[in-house]
Amino acid sequence: MWMTPKRSKMEVDESRGFRSEWTQRYLVVEPPEGEGALCLVCRRVVVAASEPDVRQHYEAEHGYYERYVSEGEREALVERLRRGDLPEAAPLTPEERAARAGLVVARLLALKGSGWGEGDFVYRCMEVMLRDVLPDHVSVLNGVDLSPEITRQRVLDIHENLRSQLFNRAKDFKAFSLALDDQAFVAYENYLLVFVRGVGHDLVVQEELLTIINLTHYFSVGALMAAILEALQTAGLSLQRMVGLTTTHTLRMIGENSGLVSYMREKAVSPNCWNVIHYSGFLHLELLSSYDLDVNQVINAVSEWIVLIKTRGVRRPEFQALLTESESEHGERVNGRCLNNWLRRGKTLKLIFSLRKEIKTFLVSIGATTIHFTDKQWLCDFGFLVDIMDHLRELSVLLRVSKVFAAAAFDHICTFEVKLNLLQRHIEENNLTHFAALREVTDELKEHLKEDEKIFEPSRYQVVICRLQKEFERHFKDLKFIKKDLELFANPFSFKTEYAPISVKVELTKLQANTNLWNEYRTKDLGQFYAGLSAESYPIIKGVACKVASLFDSSEICEKAFSYLTRNQHTLSQPLTDEQLHALFRIATTEIEPRWDDLVRGRNEPNP
């Protein structure tokens, strides 16, 4: 950021007012009177003179003209439109409409996680329905091919279309960050999911899957680094524009001397690169923290209970809510690692804790061991783990809210660290106000113990909370290093200029004295405000705004991929090539809409 820059500012174009490059890109010209942009196709004026509005109009209304790809084609198209010679989009033929329907069904099957063969079943369902409801229209299905081979190829075609759209947008990224997740594939051949978050000069955020890397083919960190650099190069992204790196906290990622983060930071050290901000606590927060908090192997015992319930207690009404939650997370199959990770979520543990008496009765009925229910220390550890994981769950929920920028996420983390200090003091004082489950356990144990007998040792849990505090400090230390940058980004008008770096004081003083900008700041969200900020008048502030906006502010896209995997583990455990797996995960996580007409006619944007 600007507090430790390797280059003083970022080159960002003006975001307000008409720009000449929009003519070829979005087929608009500057109107003869007034502000905005005049569309050459529909002759309507896009009133708001900002690129997001112009682009939204173009993509929503005139996406057909994306088929004019090369610079020469675009120039000729603009000249034709200026003369009023409007190229009409050729209507789809019946065969093309059938192909489009097949593509849409293939995408739905991919989103659902269904196998390639499910297309035939969908076809039979549609055929039966038409035969009964619209018998005269059964023939419309004649051209629709939903065979496994065709469905598989269509999913790959959609993937390529989405991928080429991402690469085309990535060319305009002024800054970007990466998220590296090697913990999503919990039960299969291990893969690394690489996500990219980029922003252009309009500060519109794009979060997408960049690539999937099979770790069995790239075992060493050096080989993995080369694969990531190759993916960046293919997308037209340079390390010179990389701002942040979000990872899990595995040794592969954050090993002190041989972790991937160290390699990437070394690679990014040059006069033309920024200092890379690294933080490793966003991804799978509950999952990763639980290993440090589970002092008595509580999860292992509970997972054995769940396996017994799923195999021998499925008809018991008291367990239906638990079984429904389990199946919604990872299907009907009992997969050890998926189950183990599901149990490490605060919501799940809390539900199981509430059913502990029913579980004990069930275990007795089938002759299974109930030794843990007579172990005072284990029960207290269970209650403590439920409480701490529930607090972590609350934080994790806040960190899944995307498009709020890293400043808001960092506020949540700082608030949680203050909360940990409070929990530390309370447990030392035997104050269980914020430990509902542990309080419930102790109240039950008091009925069976002598008055002077100690139920639990506070120091045992103080050590655990202290360990969690150190982990948070380690995982988010880079964000603390740029704390003032984040504060200034979030509150530029209340930030005291005396605390600002010398390089930004003049701009900040001028900004805070501008009444019009203050009114915009109050009425718009941060992204819109900074998008409309003049890059000529505020180049340093605008540049840092792009950098801060490019930092991952949530784990939403990683959670989306993780949920897709756990929900569809049966389908994804079938033999799939890396390309097919990549296609399924791109379709499941993307926010980009496929260009259906281009797919039907076999045209994609060329890769950079």
ChimeraX attribute file (.defattr): number of C-alpha atoms within 10 A of each C-alpha:
attribute: neighborCount
match mode: 1-to-1
recipient: residues
	/A:1	23
	/A:2	22
	/A:3	15
	/A:4	12
	/A:5	12
	/A:6	15
	/A:7	13
	/A:8	15
	/A:9	16
	/A:10	19
	/A:11	13
	/A:12	19
	/A:13	16
	/A:14	21
	/A:15	21
	/A:16	17
	/A:17	16
	/A:18	22
	/A:19	17
	/A:20	11
	/A:21	11
	/A:22	16
	/A:23	19
	/A:24	16
	/A:25	16
	/A:26	25
	/A:27	24
	/A:28	30
	/A:29	22
	/A:30	19
	/A:31	16
	/A:32	8
	/A:33	7
	/A:34	9
	/A:35	15
	/A:36	21
	/A:37	29
	/A:38	22
	/A:39	22
	/A:40	21
	/A:41	20
	/A:42	12
	/A:43	14
	/A:44	13
	/A:45	19
	/A:46	20
	/A:47	13
	/A:48	15
	/A:49	19
	/A:50	21
	/A:51	24
	/A:52	16
	/A:53	14
	/A:54	24
	/A:55	17
	/A:56	13
	/A:57	16
	/A:58	21
	/A:59	14
	/A:60	9
	/A:61	12
	/A:62	16
	/A:63	14
	/A:64	17
	/A:65	18
	/A:66	18
	/A:67	14
	/A:68	14
	/A:69	12
	/A:70	11
	/A:71	11
	/A:72	9
	/A:73	12
	/A:74	20
	/A:75	16
	/A:76	13
	/A:77	18
	/A:78	22
	/A:79	12
	/A:80	14
	/A:81	19
	/A:82	15
	/A:83	9
	/A:84	12
	/A:85	12
	/A:86	14
	/A:87	11
	/A:88	8
	/A:89	9
	/A:90	7
	/A:91	9
	/A:92	14
	/A:93	9
	/A:94	11
	/A:95	14
	/A:96	17
	/A:97	17
	/A:98	18
	/A:99	23
	/A:100	21
	/A:101	19
	/A:102	23
	/A:103	26
	/A:104	16
	/A:105	19
	/A:106	26
	/A:107	22
	/A:108	15
	/A:109	20
	/A:110	21
	/A:111	17
	/A:112	15
	/A:113	21
	/A:114	16
	/A:115	17
	/A:116	20
	/A:117	16
	/A:118	16
	/A:119	23
	/A:120	15
	/A:121	12
	/A:122	13
	/A:123	18
	/A:124	13
	/A:125	12
	/A:126	13
	/A:127	20
	/A:128	13
	/A:129	13
	/A:130	17
	/A:131	14
	/A:132	10
	/A:133	11
	/A:134	11
	/A:135	12
	/A:136	10
	/A:137	11
	/A:138	16
	/A:139	12
	/A:140	14
	/A:141	15
	/A:142	10
	/A:143	15
	/A:144	18
	/A:145	18
	/A:146	25
	/A:147	16
	/A:148	16
	/A:149	12
	/A:150	17
	/A:151	25
	/A:152	19
	/A:153	15
	/A:154	23
	/A:155	24
	/A:156	21
	/A:157	20
	/A:158	25
	/A:159	23
	/A:160	19
	/A:161	24
	/A:162	24
	/A:163	26
	/A:164	18
	/A:165	19
	/A:166	21
	/A:167	20
	/A:168	17
	/A:169	16
	/A:170	23
	/A:171	15
	/A:172	15
	/A:173	24
	/A:174	24
	/A:175	30
	/A:176	30
	/A:177	26
	/A:178	26
	/A:179	28
	/A:180	22
	/A:181	25
	/A:182	22
	/A:183	21
	/A:184	23
	/A:185	19
	/A:186	20
	/A:187	16
	/A:188	11
	/A:189	10
	/A:190	15
	/A:191	20
	/A:192	19
	/A:193	22
	/A:194	21
	/A:195	21
	/A:196	24
	/A:197	24
	/A:198	30
	/A:199	25
	/A:200	23
	/A:201	23
	/A:202	24
	/A:203	27
	/A:204	18
	/A:205	21
	/A:206	20
	/A:207	25
	/A:208	22
	/A:209	24
	/A:210	22
	/A:211	22
	/A:212	24
	/A:213	19
	/A:214	16
	/A:215	16
	/A:216	10
	/A:217	10
	/A:218	16
	/A:219	11
	/A:220	14
	/A:221	18
	/A:222	14
	/A:223	13
	/A:224	20
	/A:225	17
	/A:226	13
	/A:227	17
	/A:228	20
	/A:229	17
	/A:230	13
	/A:231	17
	/A:232	19
	/A:233	13
	/A:234	14
	/A:235	21
	/A:236	17
	/A:237	23
	/A:238	16
	/A:239	22
	/A:240	18
	/A:241	20
	/A:242	26
	/A:243	26
	/A:244	24
	/A:245	21
	/A:246	26
	/A:247	25
	/A:248	23
	/A:249	24
	/A:250	15
	/A:251	12
	/A:252	18
	/A:253	21
	/A:254	20
	/A:255	13
	/A:256	11
	/A:257	10
	/A:258	15
	/A:259	18
	/A:260	23
	/A:261	25
	/A:262	16
	/A:263	17
	/A:264	18
	/A:265	18
	/A:266	11
	/A:267	13
	/A:268	20
	/A:269	15
	/A:270	13
	/A:271	10
	/A:272	11
	/A:273	19
	/A:274	24
	/A:275	19
	/A:276	22
	/A:277	20
	/A:278	23
	/A:279	24
	/A:280	26
	/A:281	22
	/A:282	26
	/A:283	28
	/A:284	23
	/A:285	22
	/A:286	25
	/A:287	20
	/A:288	19
	/A:289	21
	/A:290	21
	/A:291	12
	/A:292	13
	/A:293	21
	/A:294	19
	/A:295	17
	/A:296	15
	/A:297	13
	/A:298	18
	/A:299	21
	/A:300	12
	/A:301	11
	/A:302	19
	/A:303	19
	/A:304	13
	/A:305	18
	/A:306	22
	/A:307	15
	/A:308	16
	/A:309	19
	/A:310	18
	/A:311	10
	/A:312	12
	/A:313	19
	/A:314	14
	/A:315	12
	/A:316	10
	/A:317	10
	/A:318	13
	/A:319	18
	/A:320	13
	/A:321	10
	/A:322	18
	/A:323	20
	/A:324	12
	/A:325	14
	/A:326	21
	/A:327	15
	/A:328	13
	/A:329	20
	/A:330	21
	/A:331	18
	/A:332	15
	/A:333	13
	/A:334	15
	/A:335	16
	/A:336	14
	/A:337	14
	/A:338	20
	/A:339	22
	/A:340	18
	/A:341	18
	/A:342	21
	/A:343	24
	/A:344	24
	/A:345	23
	/A:346	23
	/A:347	17
	/A:348	17
	/A:349	22
	/A:350	18
	/A:351	15
	/A:352	19
	/A:353	16
	/A:354	11
	/A:355	14
	/A:356	13
	/A:357	12
	/A:358	13
	/A:359	22
	/A:360	17
	/A:361	11
	/A:362	19
	/A:363	17
	/A:364	11
	/A:365	9
	/A:366	11
	/A:367	8
	/A:368	12
	/A:369	11
	/A:370	14
	/A:371	9
	/A:372	15
	/A:373	13
	/A:374	9
	/A:375	11
	/A:376	15
	/A:377	14
	/A:378	17
	/A:379	21
	/A:380	22
	/A:381	24
	/A:382	24
	/A:383	22
	/A:384	23
	/A:385	28
	/A:386	28
	/A:387	21
	/A:388	24
	/A:389	26
	/A:390	21
	/A:391	19
	/A:392	21
	/A:393	18
	/A:394	14
	/A:395	18
	/A:396	24
	/A:397	13
	/A:398	16
	/A:399	23
	/A:400	19
	/A:401	15
	/A:402	17
	/A:403	17
	/A:404	16
	/A:405	22
	/A:406	22
	/A:407	24
	/A:408	19
	/A:409	21
	/A:410	19
	/A:411	14
	/A:412	15
	/A:413	22
	/A:414	16
	/A:415	12
	/A:416	18
	/A:417	17
	/A:418	12
	/A:419	14
	/A:420	18
	/A:421	13
	/A:422	13
	/A:423	21
	/A:424	21
	/A:425	13
	/A:426	17
	/A:427	20
	/A:428	16
	/A:429	10
	/A:430	12
	/A:431	14
	/A:432	17
	/A:433	11
	/A:434	16
	/A:435	20
	/A:436	14
	/A:437	24
	/A:438	23
	/A:439	19
	/A:440	13
	/A:441	18
	/A:442	19
	/A:443	12
	/A:444	11
	/A:445	15
	/A:446	14
	/A:447	9
	/A:448	8
	/A:449	11
	/A:450	10
	/A:451	9
	/A:452	7
	/A:453	8
	/A:454	10
	/A:455	17
	/A:456	16
	/A:457	13
	/A:458	15
	/A:459	12
	/A:460	13
	/A:461	20
	/A:462	17
	/A:463	13
	/A:464	17
	/A:465	20
	/A:466	14
	/A:467	15
	/A:468	19
	/A:469	17
	/A:470	11
	/A:471	17
	/A:472	19
	/A:473	17
	/A:474	13
	/A:475	19
	/A:476	19
	/A:477	16
	/A:478	16
	/A:479	19
	/A:480	13
	/A:481	14
	/A:482	17
	/A:483	15
	/A:484	19
	/A:485	23
	/A:486	24
	/A:487	16
	/A:488	21
	/A:489	23
	/A:490	18
	/A:491	14
	/A:492	19
	/A:493	18
	/A:494	10
	/A:495	16
	/A:496	14
	/A:497	18
	/A:498	9
	/A:499	10
	/A:500	17
	/A:501	15
	/A:502	11
	/A:503	14
	/A:504	16
	/A:505	16
	/A:506	13
	/A:507	16
	/A:508	21
	/A:509	15
	/A:510	11
	/A:511	19
	/A:512	17
	/A:513	11
	/A:514	11
	/A:515	10
	/A:516	10
	/A:517	17
	/A:518	15
	/A:519	11
	/A:520	16
	/A:521	18
	/A:522	10
	/A:523	11
	/A:524	11
	/A:525	11
	/A:526	20
	/A:527	19
	/A:528	17
	/A:529	17
	/A:530	25
	/A:531	23
	/A:532	22
	/A:533	21
	/A:534	17
	/A:535	21
	/A:536	12
	/A:537	13
	/A:538	17
	/A:539	21
	/A:540	20
	/A:541	27
	/A:542	27
	/A:543	22
	/A:544	21
	/A:545	27
	/A:546	29
	/A:547	25
	/A:548	26
	/A:549	30
	/A:550	30
	/A:551	28
	/A:552	31
	/A:553	23
	/A:554	23
	/A:555	22
	/A:556	21
	/A:557	23
	/A:558	25
	/A:559	16
	/A:560	15
	/A:561	22
	/A:562	20
	/A:563	17
	/A:564	22
	/A:565	25
	/A:566	24
	/A:567	20
	/A:568	19
	/A:569	23
	/A:570	17
	/A:571	15
	/A:572	19
	/A:573	12
	/A:574	9
	/A:575	9
	/A:576	11
	/A:577	9
	/A:578	12
	/A:579	12
	/A:580	17
	/A:581	14
	/A:582	20
	/A:583	23
	/A:584	24
	/A:585	23
	/A:586	25
	/A:587	23
	/A:588	22
	/A:589	21
	/A:590	20
	/A:591	13
	/A:592	16
	/A:593	11
	/A:594	21
	/A:595	18
	/A:596	18
	/A:597	19
	/A:598	17
	/A:599	19
	/A:600	20
	/A:601	12
	/A:602	10
	/A:603	15
	/A:604	21
	/A:605	20
	/A:606	12
	/A:607	15
	/A:608	13
